[in-house]
Amino acid sequence: MTGNGNIPFLDLVTPHLELEEELVSVFRSALKTAGFVGGPMVEDFERDFAQFCGVQYCVGGGSGTDALRFALIAAGVQAGDTVVTVPNTFIATTEAISQAGARPDFVDIHERTYTMDPEKLRSYLETQCTPSLATGRVVSKRTGSPVTAVIPVHLYGQLADMDPILDLAAQYNLIVIEDACQAHGAEYFSKKEDRWRKAGSLGRAAAFSFYPGKNLGACGEAGAVTTNDRALAERVRMLRDHGQVRKYHHDIEGYNGRLDAIQGGVLRVKLRHLAEWNEQRRECARGYDALFADTEGAVILPHVPSWSRPVYHLYVVRVADRERLQKDLSAAGIATGIHYPIPLHLATAYKTLGFRPGDFPVAEQAASQVLSLPMFPKLSPEQQQRVVTHVALSAKANDQRIYVPDRHAGESRRTRCGLLDP
């Protein structure tokens, strides 16, 4: 996959071949013991991943969607509640809210990080909600129900700005569940604590996905909840296994959402390599940044605030004519992705919620302009050079421009720069 060959969006073959013997040993162990669901391999991974995230508890599950749903229910979200998140996320975030019996509501994103804008969350709580003396929470004017939780989504491998979100959550009695499905190992500098914190350690609980394409991926479906709350962890353990406290003793109705032993073993093998893989992704991102700096700034590059140490699950640029650029790159043998083309408030699945185009303009504009370039640990400098060269050629041929909001001037401006001004 070097030279003049096609450049994949993601290479899942190479890392598995490099770890072939270790992974095969996991399968052999499972075959010899016939312990296919739960058991020591799952428990060992849960212990190691909790330590990696800097929390006391990790509970494995069948998928990231399971993890989100279990975290919400175990944290106390009830039928009829409102849970606030962002529109530019995979639908699993809002599916989990609905499946927990709650209703999703949205706040817009920050124009540079694409994560939840704390000021827009503040505005929502102050102007679009009314206080309820009975519950000590606010009631959404849009949904008519109490706002009990907020899900900041750590997108593309970068955390949301958590300090102000946590402050608002404390002020308004909100449960914070991190959607960390794209942020394995990403870090956030908390000014309040004067230290770096890992994704999965900041909220009441966090949900991770181990879908194969993630920075830490299983050989199939898998997920996990991380938390420092023992009672919440125990509740998740019950929820994932039909509400059992022990076999055939069901205290509550639960789900079939267990992590199987083979996936637990695979994840434990891969976890030992995650820090190295994440650093390789960072090096690839630095390579892209340097190469784009030498072009005539046809795209807006990922923005990394001083409080963030991202792990670049995706390297996402922004360009005015996304479809043209994607077509040109495809013709050059370069695969790309779009994360995500339709903001969830405009998805057909949620048309009954009554949202309209223009409700969340920053997310809507981003959805029409973002393009994910190839990103994986073994992406070579030569491959990166080819990608950047063809992006620049496409931009020049099509006279690409992009309009971005200028928050200081209160109006739009035309830019050819690679990064937004600070």
C-alpha angles and dihedrals in degrees: 000000000000134000114032095339125115117283113226123218089231133007112213096159101067100055092047092050090049090053095037098122094047092047094046089053088058091055091046091052092051092048093049094051099030086221098143103152123051118324133117097329091057093043092050091052092047090053093047095045092048089053091047091053094043097243136117100236140039123177117192121222142180097264145345089265090056089049093053093047094046092047092052095047094043091049091057106262107154139196111287096024123127120234119193124216139140129281097228101073138095112282092248088082093061095033088061091051092051093043089053087059095254132114123244120232127178146222123193126257135246109267095229106037097032088220128114112304107228092206091055089049089051091049091049093052093045101041108020097044136057126215119255115207090192095060103023087232135094126260120225113240088209098053101022091225135105118275103231106161145022127207114202108195117220096215130202091354097308127109124237116247095274106179096070092038091054090047091054091046090054091047094050099034095246128161111232117213114180117219095213096162091124100033111072104162097359115142138214127199108226110206089194091059097028092227144092117263129196124236108266096038103077108065133056084268139343136215125220130190121210096191107156095257095056123103085257106031135173126220087255135351123339142140143172144206119223124196146144090223110100095194091050091050091051090049091052090050089056095044094052092052107047094278093293123158087184132349112313092354104113116186093173139006109269141165141259096252107130128146110239121229097244092054090046090053093046091050092049090054092048094044089068088062099040098095090052093046092049091051090050089053090051089051090051090051091051088051092052091047092052094046094048090049087067094054129079092267101258094160140040110243129215113286118223115194120211090255094058136086102181126194096210101233080170134013103217125188129184126225136166099237101037096165093054092049093047091050092049092049091048090052087054091053095256117134120214139173140212118228098208129350099178121042108227097242087065096043116118089236089067102038090115089064089072102233120154137201108278096035092108105020099175093054091044094052092046091050090058095047112032120106126181114220125205110291129170135125097264096046103135127225088243091055091048090050091053091050094050093044092054093045089054093046091051092047093050094046092050098036090236118205132168132204117215129178115260103214092191097053095034092229141081122273134191116242140182094180122118094227133035114251113263 
